[in-house]
Amino acid sequence: MMADGMSFTGLVATFASTIILGVAFGLAVAEAW
């Protein structure tokens, strides 16, 4: 159970990080334009 929880947390963290980086990159590109 603990292992599954850790894996799920890691997956969510990775997914959230990807979204945040994507949004930040999008804003940077928008500012550049």
Stockholm file with secondary structure:
# STOCKHOLM 1.0

chainA/1-33         MMADGMSFTGLVATFASTIILGVAFGLAVAEAW
#=GR chainA/1-33 SS CHHHHHHHHHHHHHHHHHHHHHHHHHHHHHHHC
#=GC SS_cons        CHHHHHHHHHHHHHHHHHHHHHHHHHHHHHHHC
//
